Amino acid sequence: MKNLITEHSCKIDIELPPKDVHAQMEVFYNPVMKSNRNIAILLLNSVENEKMNIASPLAGSGIRELRFLKELEAGKIKNIFVNDIKENFPKVMAENLKLNAVKNDLRDKLIIHNDDANLFLLNQVKNCIGDEFCGYFDYIDIDPFGSPNPFLASAVARITREGIIAITATDTAALTGTYPKVTKRKYWAKAVRNYMMHEIGLRILIRKVQLQGVQFDKALIPILAYHKDHYFRIYFKCVKGKEKCDKILKEHQYLLFNPKTLEFTVSEFNQAEGFEYFGPLWKGNLSDKKLIAKMKKENPFPEEERFLDLLYQESKNDRVGFYDLHVIAKKYGLETTKLEPILKKVKGVRTQFSWTGIKTEKSVKEVVKVMKK
Ligand SMILES: C[S@@+](CC[C@H](N)C(=O)[O-])C[C@H]1O[C@@H](n2cnc3c(N)ncnc32)[C@H](O)[C@@H]1O
């Protein structure tokens, strides 16, 4: 049965997913991903990029692109190319355009395709119309079921200099150590199943995408990377140049972790006595501090405020790894303590990866000492 859904500026008439979201729906709409779409809009309104040729190769219901049309600031969009492999996608997209009374000048910016995502991305060079559009995109949003791997090569091939690639990955089990063989095959790394699994998974995914880029001299620099609900999401800015790529490769290292003491360190080597290793992973920043500050300031979505604040806090000390007060308390036989006073004493910041987590330069011994007091 169809339902009329309102998501911020847009309405769509759509069949809702059953409890276990799956690919069998007529066209895909997942209400949980509203936040993912909110943040995409906020980010695109906060970056300097203008007059963008936008590509959405896996558009589902098309709600994201309808919202782009309505909620992106004037001057941001040159064209939006939407595509989905589902047969009825063009019909649904056309109906929803009508339902939302999208004005003709905006409607003209939308180009609807019904193809395989890779073919769609690669084939647009055939439709080159000079300066207006030459088959390359300034923003590509890869939002698949599961792993983004099948679409990375074509996204990297078709992104412009200074363009932005956004990637969602919902195959969190593969990135958080549930299936070590799968992680190795798909992400060329070793993940972990402990309290740091989401940060390590996110950093493993960043490196994997970057490796796709460097082979074409495209340096993919994360400007925002996070884990939320059931997915990972990363926005990369694409910068061209061999040196930039070499720099990226230097940032691919290992996290060494001592499960007995909870000490950890980052190293270019994967061996040290008493330590397990995870990675290789991206050890650079997860976000552009200035961008997060701007997003936080200009955020029109009250429901994202708390999360943006967390990302902002974390961006002030954007380092690899964190301590979790509950885990430390259990390991060292201590009482669990409130986070705020400890944060102050160890000059730490909160992290998106745990409500009881702290990012700090201090050693585990120093944190334990403060907790004992
Ligand atoms: C997670 S949904 C997209 C959700 C959408 N981006 C949103 O924000 O609501 C993934 C979509 O990819 C489509 N899809 C799967 N494989 C595809 C392929 N090879 N080429 C194009 N579309 C594909 C599915 O039909 C589905 O609609």
The ligand as an ORCA input file, in Angstrom:
! r2SCAN-3c Opt
* xyz 0 1
  C      19.904      2.579     -0.842
  S      18.947      2.824     -2.236
  C      19.141      4.493     -2.651
  C      18.483      5.451     -1.713
  C      18.440      6.879     -2.153
  N      19.732      7.361     -2.621
  C      17.891      7.780     -1.065
  O      18.539      8.733     -0.594
  O      16.756      7.529     -0.652
  C      19.865      2.006     -3.480
  C      19.227      2.080     -4.840
  O      20.152      1.566     -5.802
  C      19.421      0.947     -6.845
  N      20.378      0.057     -7.538
  C      20.908     -1.114     -7.116
  N      21.823     -1.580     -7.996
  C      21.902     -0.663     -8.990
  C      22.692     -0.547    -10.167
  N      23.594     -1.466    -10.490
  N      22.512      0.544    -10.939
  C      21.594      1.495    -10.625
  N      20.801      1.431     -9.522
  C      20.955      0.378     -8.711
  C      18.275      0.266     -6.169
  O      17.190      0.091     -7.066
  C      17.960      1.247     -5.034
  O      16.910      2.089     -5.378
*
